[in-house]
Amino acid sequence: MPPGSAPLKQFGSGVYELRDSHAGDAYRGIYLVKLAHGVYVLHMFKKKSKVGRSMPNEIVATIASRIKQAQMMDRELETP
């Protein structure tokens, strides 16, 4: 795993958060690695809260939806 990367256990195994900061702002990238045909970038965002670790509910919902989409896309690559 790259430096600054950590598993996001709330979404199950294979989903990771990549953390970085620039000019006092925090940025996050969420990606899925545990699929057969590649790594899927699910969401990128600038963290707005200066305190706390929780993600806003709308971001959690977006990530959950994109996990399902990535799984469907990955399955489609298996069928001729």
Buried (B, 14 or more C-beta within 10 A) or exposed (E): EEEEEEBBEEBEEBBBBBEEEEEEEBBBBBBBBEBEEEEBEBBEBEBEEEEEEEBEEEBBEBBEEBBEEBBEEBEEEEEE
